[in-house]
Amino acid sequence: MDFFGGEPLMAMDTVKRTVEYARSIEKEHDKCFRFTITTNGVLLDDENIEYINREMSNAVLSLDGRPEVNDDLRKTVNGKGSYDLIVPKFQKLVAGRGDKDYYLRGTFTRFHPDFAADVMHIASLGFKNVSVEPVVGKEDDPYALQESDLPALEAEYEKLAAWLRDHPETNFFHFNVDLAQGPCVIKRLRGCGAGCEYVAITPEGDIYPCHQFVGNPDYRLGSVYDGSFDTQLSGRFAALNIYTRPGCRDCWARFYCSGGCSASNLLVNSDIKTPHEVGCRLERKRLECAIALKAIAAGMAE
């Protein structure tokens, strides 16, 4: 279960009650709940840090990179950027996590496409697990990445790969690839599993395929309050795979990309089945860089 926003620290009472309830029924049902939380860090305090480090298997901490990049789009209630407020809190949280998972997770946009520098900056703050991902937006959104941006963005991934070659202590999420085994066959075929393997629940109890579909009535699956669930709509998502998505069948990256993000496809192409071409190009470049790093590491090991 992932507590995801909005900002979950604004409802820590709900988070705590949910965790307490889940823990109370684990033995009865022979289950072990794993919790994660995604936070922008503004409301982090010592109490929340202690709780997150005790109860959350993973903590995803939102930081877009350098101060000027983060603060361009991430403002606090007083209109100031959040960087100076959140970075010390994130450092304190990570210092207390021990061997539990965490990621510093950022988003790069057309406003600041030189994201390799942001990954390097986050690493320089002492954070070893970093994920900086491309934004997805409609073509007319000013921050949305365009096809004309791709050569520069691909060059950024190559620049980042070259830096990571010399800094193997930094774990960049999108260059993680397992060439020997990897995900199970179903994951390789179907991808994320939104709408059929997991769902998003809103504060109102509405059920959606994932958080990115929330608010779109065409993709409301049901409600936890009345027990409704649209199995036909869920079946549409279950049927999505690399052989039912146009353009995926012959792509060399299909078993690692698995068709991309359905929500992104809907946003850009108005169809959950039609892949987002800009996203596809970036995914292929990430895999190319990841495989190159694997080859370099294997050669050094010999």
N, C-alpha and C positions, 0 to 999 in steps of 0.2 A: 504494500500500500504506500502510495506516494502522496504526501501532503504538498499540494501545489497550488499556486495562486492564480490571480491575486497574490496576496501575501499571507501565508499561513500563520506567521507570528502575530497577526492581528486577531487570531482566533485560537490562541494557545490553550484555552480552556477546552475547546472542542478537540484539539489534537490530543491532549492528555486524557480526556475521557474515552476517546476512541482507542488509544493504546491500552489503557487500563481494562476496557471491556474485552479487547482482543486477547490480552494476556490471560484474562479470567476463564476463557473458553478453550485455550490451546490444548490442555491435557484432555479435556472431555472429547475433543474431536481429533486428537492425535495430529495436531498441526503446529507449525512454528511460523508465526507471523514475522515478516521482515518489513521494517518501515524505513522510508526515506523522506527527506524534507528538502524543499527548494526554497531558498530565502534570499531576499535582496540585502539582508543584514542590517537594515536601518534600526529595527527594534531588538536586535540582539543585546542581551545583557548577561551578566554572570550566571543567573538562574537558568536562562534559556540555553546558554552554551553548555552548562552541566547536564541539562536534561537531554539535549540533542546528542551529546557525546555518549550518554548512557543508553538511550533508547533507539537511536536511529542507526540502521546498518550503513546508510549512505547519506551524506549531506552534500547538496549541490548549492554552491555559493555564487551568486550572480555578480560578476565583475567583468566589464567589457574590455578592460585593458588599461592603457595609460590614462593619467588623470583627465587630460583634455578629451579623450575619446569617451571614457565612461561618463564624464559629467555633461557631455553634450546632450545625451538622451536620458540619463538617469538623474532625476532631480528629487530632492527631499521636499517636504511640505512648504519649506520657506523659499523654495525656488533655487537653492544652491545645489551644486553637484554633491553626490553622495560619497565620492572616493575617499576623502579624508576621514569621513565618519565610519565607513565600513571596513576599510582595509585592516586597521588594528584589531577589530573584532574578529575578522576572519582569521587573522594570524593567531589570535588567542584560541579560537575554536580548534583550528587544525593542530596546534601544539598540544592540545589535550585529547586528541582522537586516538592516539596510540596506533594500532594496526587497522583501525576501521577505515572504510572507504570514504573518500570525499573527492569532489571536483570543483575547481574554479571554472565557472561556465560563463562564457561571454558570447556576444553576437556581433558580427561585423556587418556594416551596411555600406551603401554607396557613398555615404558621407565620409567614411573612414575605411577605405579598402585595403590599406597597408597593414593587414591584421597580423602578419608575421612579427612585427615589432611589438604588438600587444601580447602575443604568446611569450615572447622573450621577456617582456616587462613583468608579466605575472610570475614567470619563473624566477626572476631576480628578486621578487618579494619573499621567496622561500617556499612557494607552492610548487609541488612536484607533479600534481595531476591537473591537467589543463584541458579544457574543451572550449574552443572559440569557433562558432558555427555561423554559416551564412544566413542572413535574414531572408525570409520569404514574404513577399508582398505582391499586390496587384501591380501590373505593369506601369500604371500611372501613379503609384505611390512614389514620392520623391526619394525615399530611402531604399527602394527595391533595386536589386541587382539586375542589370540588363545584359543581353547577349554581348553588347559592345564592351562590357567590362571584363569579359572572360579572359582575354590574353593577360591582362594585368593581374587578375586573381590567380590564374594558373602559375604565373611567375612567382607570386607570393608563396604558394604551396611549395614550389621548388626551393625558394629561399629558406623557408622554414625547415624543409627536409635537410638541407645542407647544414643548417645550424644544429638540428637535432642529432645529426651524425656525430657531431663533436660534443654533444650534451646529452648522452643517453640516460642520464638521471632524470630527465624531464619526460613524463609520460603524456603524450598528446593523444587524446581520445580517438580522434579520427584517423590516426595512423596505426591504430591497433588492428592487426589482422592475423588470424591464425590460418596459415596455409596448410597445416598438417591435418587439422580436424575441423575447427570452426563450429558454428551453430549446427543444430540438428537439421535434418532434411526439410522438415516442415518450415522451420525458420528461414532457411535458405530460399525456399519457394515462395513463401507468403510474406515474409518481412515482419513488420512490427506487431501485427495481430490486433490492431485497433478494431473495436466493434465485435470481435469474436473471441479473442483471448483475454482482452482486458477492456475496461470501460472507464469513463470519467463520470463522477457523481458530483452534481452541483450542490451548493448549500440549500437549494430548494428541493433536492431529492430527485431532480431530473437526471436521466441516464443518457449519455452521449458516447459515440465511439472513442473519442479522446478529447482532451481539453480544447483542442483547436476547432472542434465542431460545436462547442458550447454556444448556444444562442441561435443556431440555425435550426429552425423548426423542421426542415426536411430531413434532418438527421437525428432527431430526438428518438431514442430507442424505447423510452418508457419512464417509469417512476418507481422509486423504492417504496413510496407511500401507498400506491394502489396495486403494486405487484405486477404492473404491466411490463411487457418486454416484446419488442417487435422482432420476432425471430426471422421474418422474411428480410428485413433490412440488415440484420446481423449476418444473414446468409450471403448477402451481396458482398460484404466485407470478407467473409470466409472464402468466397470464390475468387478473390483477387490474388493473383500470383504472377510469376514471371512469364507464364505462358498465356495468360488471359489479358495482360496489359500490352497494348500496341507499342511496339518499339523495344520491348524488353527481350523478346524471344532470341534475337540474334546478337544481343549486346554481350561483350566479353566479360563485363563486370556483374552480370545478372545474379550470380549465386552469392555475391557479397552485398550487392545493393538491394536485391529482392524487390525491385519495383518502386523504390522511393516512398515518399510520404503521401498518403491519400489526401490528407488535408491540404498539403501544398498543391497537389494536382488539382484539387477542387478550386482552390483560391485563384490559381493562375489560368487553368484551362476549363474551369466549370465542369470538370468530370473527374471523379476519383480514379478512373482507370487510365487516363492519359498522363504519362509522366511529364514532369516539369523539366524542360530541356536544359535550362540553365543549371538546375540542381543536378541533372544527370551528368553534365560536363564536369561539374565540380567534384562529384562523387568519383568519376573515373580518374580524375587527376589525383585525388586523395589516395585512391587505391594504387595508382602507379607509383606515387611517392612512398607509400607504405611498403610495397613489394621491393622497391629499390633499397630501402633501409634494411629490410630483412636480408637481402642479398649481401649488402655490405657487412652486416653483423655476422652472417654465416662465414664470409670470407675472412674476417678478422679472427673468428674462432678457430679457423683452420691454421 
